[in-house]
Amino acid sequence: MPLRTSITIVPPHGVQAVAVPLLRRYAYDFPRRLPAHITLLYPFVPVDDLAAATDTLRALGAGVAPFEMTVAGYGQFPLVT
């Protein structure tokens, strides 16, 4: 299977401490190698283009101040493996 990339937000440890037990209980098929996360864009770019795309994202986000967000629910995309 070819490698695929995505843009995700990985929540901090305090959120992981709550989310991971829920994933294990209700999403038993969730890949254990992935932390709980929020997918912003999938697929992103080919693996060979990832370094350049990462540099571009860093430049775009450099002027954005940190902000808080609230997630009102959770789910998964169908047929994504």
ABEGO torsion letter per residue (X at the ends): XBBBBBBBBBBBAAAAAAAAAAAAAABAABBAABBBBBBABOBBBBAAAAAAAAAAAAAAAAABBBBBBBBABBBBBBGBX
